[in-house]
């Protein structure tokens, strides 16, 4: 069977791209080997099914080299040569999409050819091209740096060493580019350190951030927003950082690609999540409002598909706030837009939550047992929801067994950060005590109520508080 890199790459091409590739192969400038033109012509007949038995090497060789004895090496050469040509086509296609890069190469070419008049014209065109760009992200400043670098080289080559601002522009744009891009990755490293059990060397930026927090670059949104994000990551108790971040996002988000703007909103989500786990009663409403804004702006998409974690979190947050109708409409509209590879799991988990919110605990249980734990966050959230279902159904044996299994999972899984482990360990501790009060038909005592308000971080604090208050109403006031 013909397989390997060539077939896999061909499968990524659209019908138009495959047609364009055939034209590319047929051009002598790109390909002087006519065997390859015939080869891609035969392969193209199977574009809808590259696993067709007719693509067996022997069958294919007989068609391509009629009357010759089968020679596997010849097939390998054809595959190798066509693969290289396909890679060249893919690169060429991407290059043609990048108007700035084309203009940059044209400008540099004019400079190398000493066509000074046309070099200066193309340099001016390069400037205009960048200034008319929609975004003002780190890529914009990187392009500015490249332009100023060309200007400086031209000035230096012409021995124009009198004062001009080309060198200063070169350094300024390089500095902004580095800070804007570096600060983004620095924030992501801090975020991952908070969520996952990973360690990074951040010493250089740890010192640099003290300089940035003086506000020196606050007029550059690509730096200012990440400075605010850094504040939310390192000072989660200060709500003003979150407020400032939201104001900055609303004002400047149009300056960034949808992908980067989405990433900025995800940082804002993480701030809310930490506040929720610390017991902030208002944080659930904060993050739901944030989710609704992201939905309205279609910032819940990762590439062509709705983000699976966002879909899950939006559903659970909305249901916790009693927004059943809104959540139902959301599921209907956006479930078909999930990646088909994960859609079934996401839908199953979400419907488990819908049934749980409606107090249809048996249905929720059946749905949860269908969830596949291919993601650590699904595992954590599904197990905690399952624990709550067993609590509601008074399934003590299943509950106790799950408690033990969940503790072992948290202890053994090395990818879960210490903060996350503590969050779920505390949840298990509190719900386990609540279950014992429930089984003993007694109200939680004052010591437990105090522990419920003090033990942090912990998952699902609002639900735990609600169930504790329910037991107090059912069995009397909390004892001292």
Beta strands, then each sheet from edge to edge (+ up, - down):
strand 1: 301-302
strand 2: 305-306
sheet 1: 1+ 2-
end
